[in-house]
Amino acid sequence: MAHTPQVKIPATYMRGGTSKGVFFKVDDLPEAAQQAGEVRDNLLLRVIGSPDPYGKQTDGMGGATSSTSKTVLLSKSSQPDHDVDYLFGQVAIDKAFVDWSGNCGNLSAAVGPFAIANGLIDADRVPENGIATVRIWQANIKKTIVAKVPMTNGEVQETGDFELDGVTFPAAEVRVEFMHPAAGDGSIFPTGNIVDDLEVPGVGNFKATLINAGIPTIFLNAVDIGYTGTELQGAINSDEKALAMFETIRAHGAIKMGLIKTVDEAATRQHTPKVGFVGAPAAYTASSGKQVQAENIDLVVRALSMGQLHHAMMGTAAVAISIAAAVPGTLVNLAAGGGERSSVTFGHPSGTLRVGGEAQQGDEGWTAIKAVMGRSARVLMEGTVRVPGDAF
């Protein structure tokens, strides 16, 4: 019986923020996978190790969580005034599905370092020492991201003393600016309201802020769904009834946001929208054992990604938090005490994060101008990834 040998594909395994993913240059992919479609999806599924009915991704590069089941495709930019095109694929763990509907804010911090190290940035734009400014075109949502990457002796600086809650070891800080971080044009509030009444059959009626900034997100008050906003992963991810409730809320919120037309469509759009719940500042013990004090934060936020409570905070959801906090009257803004704000520090399951946001009200409603946060990134392994030649 003939057996198909494995194919070697150049790849880099990187951490960006609190996520990990497999990074590829588009030109390094097999020719049939250099374009969007079934071949590309099948290749990435096999690289990550999905679909895995055991939920472990043992036979692939995935880490069996939404934060570690990710792929990134990069190429020299086709857009004027940009350096690199960045396409993100969120790989489902137990399903044969790659979701291309949104960005990964955490891995955005690794795009600039990868692009510099792999020759995707013109040499005259990269200083020997100092800060390299990388202009990224986020191809999923067609928006600009600007990464400020530290350079030392002509190489990307990866080590440093910047600490990011949710990441064990310190590293060099990469400042990431999300410019006009809303998919499409017009208001960041798809219904035109900063707070809506969201009716969820079989679950209840809730006040909700539905926002499209960074990533489409549904924000609820924690107390309205029986939580405090200080919960850790175990309190929710081990509760099948709670997870089903959140998925139902997500589906009906997606309909109200105009992202889907029927509840059934939510299953084919797992990456977006996200669901988050907020509360007033409160003290709690983070998953690392760190004590988070109420006086050191403006609010608490928890968010779900791919059907599970996130261990920290998705970068794109942090963008949504920053922009929502900048708009007086949203649930996020009210949880933080209300009023005009240009930044907030929020508590999440792994600790705290400070984010800056700027929004502007005009004739078409509120628009997002910019969100800023500090992340870090590091190459974990580089070389080639192997995939059975008949897998795609």
Sequence and secondary structure as in RCSB ss.txt:
>XXXX:A:sequence
MAHTPQVKIPATYMRGGTSKGVFFKVDDLPEAAQQAGEVRDNLLLRVIGSPDPYGKQTDGMGGATSSTSKTVLLS
KSSQPDHDVDYLFGQVAIDKAFVDWSGNCGNLSAAVGPFAIANGLIDADRVPENGIATVRIWQANIKKTIVAKVP
MTNGEVQETGDFELDGVTFPAAEVRVEFMHPAAGDGSIFPTGNIVDDLEVPGVGNFKATLINAGIPTIFLNAVDI
GYTGTELQGAINSDEKALAMFETIRAHGAIKMGLIKTVDEAATRQHTPKVGFVGAPAAYTASSGKQVQAENIDLV
VRALSMGQLHHAMMGTAAVAISIAAAVPGTLVNLAAGGGERSSVTFGHPSGTLRVGGEAQQGDEGWTAIKAVMGR
SARVLMEGTVRVPGDAF
>XXXX:A:secstr
     EEEEEEEEEEETTEEEEEEEGGGS GGGSSSSHHHHHHHHHHHT S TTSS TTSS  SSGGGSEEEEEE
E  STT SEEEEEEEE SSSS EE SS  HHHHHHHHHHHHHTT S GGGS SSEEEEEEEEETTTTEEEEEEEE
EETTEE    SB  TT SS B EEEEEEES SSSSS SSTTS SSEEEEETTTEEEEEEEEESSSEEEEEEGGGG
T  S   HHHHHT HHHHHHHHHHHHHHHHHTTS SSGGGGGG  SSSEEEEEES   EE TTS EE GGG SEE
EEEEETTEE SS  HHHHHHHHHHHHSTTSHHHHHTTSS  SEEEEEETTEEEEEEEEEEEETTEEEEEEEEEEE
EEEEEEEEEEEEETT  
